[in-house]
């Protein structure tokens, strides 16, 4: 398993990693009970969620640098744990949250990041 990269920055290996396949479009249930789906495109896109529980300050800085570079450019190349590349953007509100946590030897950082395939 490879460490993920974002915007040419190697990130720390996440403790939790979720990859969701989704189809973009809309669906409606008609009066007769049938469902009609209108897809923007027939192929699935992916949503990635990475979570860390104890980043060092240096690893936190690398994550911030990669995230800021992606936002500045609009998209970035993301390489997942299997070394497969995707073009991604921030999911949702384009934010990343860091939480300070106590650890032996000092402070560490918990963080989560959600990316959406462009």
C-alpha positions as a Markdown table, in Angstrom:
| # | Residue | x | y | z |
|---|---|---|---|---|
| 1 | Unk | 0.0 | 0.0 | 0.0 |
| 2 | Unk | 1.4 | 3.4 | -1.1 |
| 3 | Unk | 1.2 | 6.7 | 0.8 |
| 4 | Unk | -1.3 | 9.0 | -1.0 |
| 5 | Unk | -0.2 | 12.1 | -2.8 |
| 6 | Unk | -2.1 | 15.3 | -3.5 |
| 7 | Unk | -0.8 | 18.1 | -5.7 |
| 8 | Unk | 2.7 | 16.4 | -5.8 |
| 9 | Unk | 2.9 | 16.3 | -2.0 |
| 10 | Unk | 3.3 | 12.9 | -0.3 |
| 11 | Unk | 0.8 | 12.7 | 2.5 |
| 12 | Unk | 1.0 | 10.6 | 5.7 |
| 13 | Unk | -0.7 | 7.2 | 5.5 |
| 14 | Unk | -4.2 | 7.7 | 6.8 |
| 15 | Unk | -5.6 | 5.6 | 9.6 |
| 16 | Unk | -9.0 | 5.5 | 7.9 |
| 17 | Unk | -9.7 | 5.6 | 4.1 |
| 18 | Unk | -13.0 | 5.5 | 2.4 |
| 19 | Unk | -13.6 | 5.4 | -1.4 |
| 20 | Unk | -17.1 | 5.8 | -2.6 |
| 21 | Unk | -18.3 | 5.3 | -6.2 |
| 22 | Unk | -21.1 | 7.6 | -7.1 |
| 23 | Unk | -23.1 | 8.4 | -10.2 |
| 24 | Unk | -23.9 | 12.0 | -10.7 |
| 25 | Unk | -27.4 | 13.0 | -11.8 |
| 26 | Unk | -30.9 | 12.8 | -10.4 |
| 27 | Unk | -33.5 | 10.3 | -9.7 |
| 28 | Unk | -37.3 | 10.6 | -9.1 |
| 29 | Unk | -39.9 | 8.0 | -8.2 |
| 30 | Unk | -43.0 | 8.4 | -10.5 |
| 31 | Unk | -46.6 | 8.1 | -9.4 |
| 32 | Unk | -46.7 | 4.5 | -10.6 |
| 33 | Unk | -43.7 | 3.6 | -8.4 |
| 34 | Unk | -41.1 | 3.3 | -11.1 |
| 35 | Unk | -37.9 | 5.2 | -10.7 |
| 36 | Unk | -36.5 | 7.3 | -13.4 |
| 37 | Unk | -32.8 | 8.2 | -13.3 |
| 38 | Unk | -31.1 | 10.9 | -15.4 |
| 39 | Unk | -27.3 | 10.6 | -15.3 |
| 40 | Unk | -25.0 | 13.4 | -16.3 |
| 41 | Unk | -22.7 | 10.7 | -17.6 |
| 42 | Unk | -22.8 | 6.9 | -17.5 |
| 43 | Unk | -19.5 | 6.4 | -15.7 |
| 44 | Unk | -19.1 | 6.6 | -12.0 |
| 45 | Unk | -17.0 | 9.2 | -10.2 |
| 46 | Unk | -15.3 | 8.7 | -6.8 |
| 47 | Unk | -15.4 | 10.4 | -3.5 |
| 48 | Unk | -12.4 | 9.9 | -1.2 |
| 49 | Unk | -12.3 | 10.5 | 2.5 |
| 50 | Unk | -9.0 | 10.3 | 4.4 |
| 51 | Unk | -8.7 | 10.5 | 8.2 |
| 52 | Unk | -5.6 | 10.8 | 10.4 |
| 53 | Unk | -5.5 | 10.6 | 14.2 |
| 54 | Unk | -2.0 | 11.6 | 15.0 |
| 55 | Unk | -0.2 | 13.8 | 12.5 |
| 56 | Unk | 3.0 | 15.5 | 13.4 |
| 57 | Unk | 3.3 | 19.2 | 12.9 |
| 58 | Unk | 5.4 | 18.6 | 9.8 |
| 59 | Unk | 2.8 | 16.2 | 8.4 |
| 60 | Unk | 0.1 | 18.7 | 9.1 |
| 61 | Unk | 2.0 | 21.3 | 7.2 |
| 62 | Unk | 2.4 | 19.0 | 4.2 |
| 63 | Unk | -1.4 | 18.4 | 4.2 |
| 64 | Unk | -2.1 | 22.1 | 4.4 |
| 65 | Unk | 0.3 | 22.8 | 1.5 |
| 66 | Unk | -1.3 | 20.2 | -0.7 |
| 67 | Unk | -4.8 | 21.3 | 0.1 |
| 68 | Unk | -4.0 | 25.0 | -0.5 |
| 69 | Unk | -2.3 | 24.2 | -3.8 |
| 70 | Unk | -5.4 | 22.2 | -4.9 |
| 71 | Unk | -7.7 | 25.1 | -4.0 |
| 72 | Unk | -5.5 | 27.7 | -5.7 |
| 73 | Unk | -5.4 | 25.6 | -9.0 |
| 74 | Unk | -9.1 | 24.5 | -8.8 |
| 75 | Unk | -8.1 | 20.8 | -9.2 |
| 76 | Unk | -5.1 | 18.6 | -8.4 |
| 77 | Unk | -3.8 | 15.2 | -9.1 |
| 78 | Unk | -4.5 | 12.7 | -6.3 |
| 79 | Unk | -2.8 | 9.4 | -6.2 |
| 80 | Unk | -4.6 | 6.9 | -4.0 |
| 81 | Unk | -3.3 | 4.0 | -1.8 |
| 82 | Unk | -3.0 | 1.8 | -4.9 |
| 83 | Unk | -1.0 | 4.4 | -6.8 |
| 84 | Unk | -4.0 | 5.1 | -9.2 |
| 85 | Unk | -4.2 | 8.8 | -10.2 |
| 86 | Unk | -7.4 | 10.9 | -10.3 |
| 87 | Unk | -8.1 | 14.6 | -10.9 |
| 88 | Unk | -9.9 | 15.8 | -7.8 |
| 89 | Unk | -11.3 | 18.9 | -6.1 |
| 90 | Unk | -12.3 | 19.6 | -2.6 |
| 91 | Unk | -15.7 | 18.1 | -1.6 |
| 92 | Unk | -18.3 | 20.3 | 0.1 |
| 93 | Unk | -17.2 | 23.5 | 1.7 |
| 94 | Unk | -13.5 | 23.4 | 0.6 |
| 95 | Unk | -12.3 | 23.2 | 4.2 |
| 96 | Unk | -10.0 | 21.0 | 6.2 |
| 97 | Unk | -10.2 | 20.8 | 10.0 |
| 98 | Unk | -7.3 | 20.1 | 12.3 |
| 99 | Unk | -7.9 | 19.1 | 15.9 |
| 100 | Unk | -5.0 | 19.1 | 18.5 |
| 101 | Unk | -4.8 | 15.8 | 20.4 |
| 102 | Unk | -2.7 | 14.8 | 23.4 |
| 103 | Unk | 0.0 | 12.2 | 22.7 |
| 104 | Unk | 3.0 | 10.8 | 24.5 |
| 105 | Unk | 5.8 | 13.1 | 23.5 |
| 106 | Unk | 3.6 | 16.1 | 22.8 |
| 107 | Unk | 0.9 | 17.4 | 20.7 |
| 108 | Unk | -0.3 | 15.7 | 17.5 |
| 109 | Unk | -3.1 | 16.6 | 15.0 |
| 110 | Unk | -6.2 | 14.7 | 14.0 |
| 111 | Unk | -7.5 | 15.7 | 10.6 |
| 112 | Unk | -10.0 | 14.6 | 7.9 |
| 113 | Unk | -10.1 | 15.4 | 4.2 |
| 114 | Unk | -12.8 | 14.8 | 1.6 |
| 115 | Unk | -11.9 | 14.9 | -2.1 |
| 116 | Unk | -14.3 | 14.6 | -5.1 |
| 117 | Unk | -13.2 | 13.3 | -8.5 |
| 118 | Unk | -13.6 | 16.0 | -11.1 |
